[in-house]
């Protein structure tokens, strides 16, 4: 009788261990039915090498993740590619054996300068060559308002743009002169009053909010000055930064205050 009871217990025990895996198919079905997490946006980079133009255009994943901004950049890419190709083809068509064609290039790659809750700040260096004595270098920037779903100008950050630019101007001109003096190995103050020593109008420059310590708050404004604006081509571009002071922060509109 004891042997019979022991055998029955072993059979029941074995049956119990076999019932556990029965729940697995249901779990697998539930996992399969659950919606997949959305794929993270990937950075965009187009590189087309060869004649008549080497073409490069790209932007970071943070910009690609914003549908409106991503679409705007795609449109800009298509427009700039078409214009670069048309310019290169027209140039090549008029060249002769005495004046041969030199391949053109176009390069514009956007990079993150700051990413706050309401705003994404990106900037690009645009380098082109269209057959002249040397290439061209300029800058561009986009400050994207996530809530409004559109790009805004740096001036739109402030309740009084004129007062804000006036508050930045002294530090801007001083930083520019210091950089000039360093490159030219001269002492301050710089001598002369022409374009090589004057301070280019701040409101006419590319102004980019910058988060230099990656804390999701802008702590400076980058002013991106291309060659020939503040010095000769040989000196290159003059990017300088102006810190965000309490006085400047007080002029920021309430909607954007948390970004500073």
C-alpha positions in Angstrom: 0.0 0.0 0.0 2.9 2.4 0.8 4.5 1.6 -2.5 1.2 2.4 -4.3 0.9 5.7 -2.5 4.5 6.6 -3.3 4.1 5.8 -6.9 0.9 7.9 -7.1 2.7 10.9 -5.5 5.5 10.6 -8.0 3.1 10.6 -10.9 1.2 13.6 -9.6 4.5 15.4 -9.0 5.7 14.7 -12.5 2.4 15.9 -13.9 2.7 19.1 -12.0 6.1 19.9 -13.5 4.8 19.3 -17.0 1.9 21.8 -16.6 4.2 24.9 -16.1 5.3 25.2 -19.7 1.7 25.4 -20.9 1.6 29.1 -20.0 4.5 30.0 -22.3 2.6 30.0 -25.6 0.1 32.4 -24.2 2.9 34.7 -23.0 4.6 34.6 -26.4 1.3 35.5 -28.1 0.8 38.4 -25.7 4.3 39.7 -26.4 3.8 39.3 -30.2 0.5 41.2 -30.0 2.0 44.2 -28.0 2.9 47.2 -30.2 6.6 47.5 -31.0 8.4 50.6 -29.7 8.9 53.2 -32.4 12.3 53.1 -34.0 14.6 55.9 -33.1 15.2 58.4 -35.8 18.5 58.1 -37.7 20.9 60.8 -38.7 20.6 61.7 -42.4 23.7 62.0 -44.6 23.7 62.2 -48.4 27.2 62.0 -50.1 27.4 62.0 -53.9 30.9 62.1 -55.2 32.0 62.7 -58.8 31.5 65.2 -61.7 30.1 67.6 -62.1 29.7 68.2 -58.4 30.6 66.6 -55.1 27.5 67.0 -53.0 27.2 66.4 -49.2 24.2 67.3 -47.0 23.3 66.0 -43.6 21.6 66.5 -40.3 21.6 64.8 -36.8 19.2 62.3 -35.4 17.7 64.9 -33.1 16.6 67.0 -36.0 15.4 63.9 -38.0 13.2 63.0 -35.0 11.1 66.2 -35.4 8.8 65.6 -38.4 8.3 69.2 -39.4 12.0 70.0 -39.2 13.0 66.8 -40.9 10.6 67.6 -43.8 12.0 71.1 -44.1 15.6 69.8 -44.3 14.6 67.2 -46.9 13.1 70.1 -49.0 16.3 72.1 -48.5 18.4 69.1 -49.5 16.5 68.6 -52.8 16.6 72.3 -53.6 20.3 72.7 -52.9 21.2 69.5 -54.8 19.2 70.7 -57.9 20.8 74.2 -57.8 24.3 72.8 -57.3 23.9 70.4 -60.2 22.5 73.1 -62.5 25.3 75.5 -61.6 28.0 72.9 -62.3 26.5 71.7 -65.5 26.1 75.3 -66.8 29.8 76.0 -65.9 31.0 72.8 -67.5 29.1 73.6 -70.7 30.9 76.9 -71.3 34.4 75.6 -70.6 37.0 75.2 -73.3 40.4 73.4 -73.7 42.1 76.6 -72.7 39.9 77.1 -69.6 39.1 73.6 -68.4 36.3 72.7 -66.0 37.1 72.1 -62.4 34.6 70.0 -60.5 32.3 71.9 -58.1 31.5 70.9 -54.5 28.8 71.6 -52.1 28.9 70.6 -48.4 26.4 71.5 -45.7 26.2 69.4 -42.6 24.0 70.5 -39.6 25.2 69.9 -36.1 23.5 70.2 -32.7 24.4 73.4 -30.8 21.8 73.0 -28.0 18.7 70.9 -27.3 16.3 72.2 -24.6 12.8 71.2 -23.9 11.1 73.8 -26.0 13.9 74.5 -28.6 16.4 72.7 -30.8 19.3 74.8 -32.0 21.3 73.5 -35.0 23.9 75.2 -37.2 25.7 74.4 -40.4 28.9 75.5 -42.2 28.2 75.8 -45.9 31.3 75.2 -48.1 31.0 75.5 -51.9 33.3 75.8 -54.9 31.8 76.9 -58.2 34.9 77.4 -60.3 36.4 80.7 -59.0 39.7 81.5 -57.4 38.7 79.7 -54.2 35.7 78.3 -52.5 33.1 80.0 -50.4 32.3 79.6 -46.7 29.2 80.8 -45.0 27.0 79.8 -42.1 23.4 78.9 -41.4 21.3 78.2 -38.4 17.9 76.9 -37.4 16.2 77.4 -34.1 13.2 75.1 -34.0 10.2 75.8 -31.7 8.8 72.3 -30.9 5.5 73.6 -29.6 4.9 76.0 -32.5 6.2 73.5 -35.0 8.3 76.0 -36.9 11.7 77.8 -37.0 12.1 81.1 -35.2 14.8 83.8 -35.5 17.1 84.5 -32.6 15.4 87.9 -32.3 12.1 86.1 -31.6 13.4 84.8 -28.3 13.3 88.3 -26.8 10.5 90.6 -25.7 12.7 93.5 -26.9 15.2 92.3 -29.6 16.9 95.7 -29.9 17.6 95.9 -26.2 18.9 92.3 -26.3 21.3 92.9 -29.1 22.4 96.1 -27.4 23.1 94.0 -24.3 25.2 91.6 -26.3 27.0 94.0 -28.5 29.8 95.1 -26.1 30.8 91.5 -25.3 30.5 90.5 -29.0 32.8 93.3 -30.3 35.3 92.7 -27.5 35.4 88.9 -28.2 35.8 89.6 -32.0 38.7 92.0 -31.4 40.4 89.6 -29.0 40.3 86.9 -31.6 41.6 89.3 -34.3 44.5 90.4 -32.1 45.4 86.7 -31.4 45.4 85.7 -35.1 47.2 88.8 -36.2 49.6 88.8 -33.3 48.7 92.4 -32.5 48.0 94.2 -29.3 44.6 95.7 -28.3 43.1 98.1 -29.2 43.4 97.4 -32.9 44.4 100.4 -35.0 42.2 101.7 -37.9 38.5 102.1 -38.5 37.9 100.1 -41.7 36.1 96.8 -42.1 39.1 94.9 -40.8 38.8 96.5 -37.4 35.2 97.5 -37.2 32.5 95.5 -35.5 30.0 94.0 -38.1 26.4 94.6 -37.3 25.3 92.0 -34.8 21.7 91.8 -36.1 23.0 90.9 -39.6 25.1 87.9 -38.4 24.1 84.2 -37.9 23.3 84.0 -34.2 23.0 80.5 -32.6 21.9 79.7 -29.1 24.6 77.4 -27.6 24.4 74.8 -24.7 28.1 74.5 -24.0 27.8 72.2 -20.9 25.0 69.9 -22.2 22.7 70.7 -19.3 19.8 71.4 -21.8 20.0 75.1 -21.1 21.5 77.7 -23.4 24.3 79.5 -21.8 25.8 81.5 -24.7 25.1 82.9 -28.1 27.4 81.9 -30.9 27.9 84.6 -33.6 29.2 83.0 -36.8 31.0 85.5 -39.0 32.2 84.3 -42.4 35.4 85.3 -44.2 35.5 88.9 -45.5 33.1 90.2 -42.9 35.7 90.9 -40.2 39.0 90.1 -41.9 40.5 88.9 -45.1 40.0 85.4 -46.6 43.3 84.2 -45.3 42.1 84.8 -41.7 39.1 82.5 -42.2 35.8 82.7 -40.4 35.4 84.4 -37.0 33.0 82.4 -34.8 32.8 84.0 -31.3 30.5 83.4 -28.3 28.7 85.8 -26.0 27.6 84.5 -22.6 24.0 84.7 -21.5 24.0 87.2 -18.6 21.2 87.7 -16.1 20.3 91.0 -17.9 20.0 89.1 -21.2 18.1 86.3 -19.6 15.6 88.8 -18.2 14.8 89.9 -21.8 13.9 86.3 -22.9 10.2 85.8 -23.5 8.4 83.7 -20.8 7.6 81.0 -23.3 11.4 80.4 -23.8 12.7 81.2 -20.3 13.1 77.5 -19.3 15.6 77.1 -22.2 18.0 79.5 -20.5 
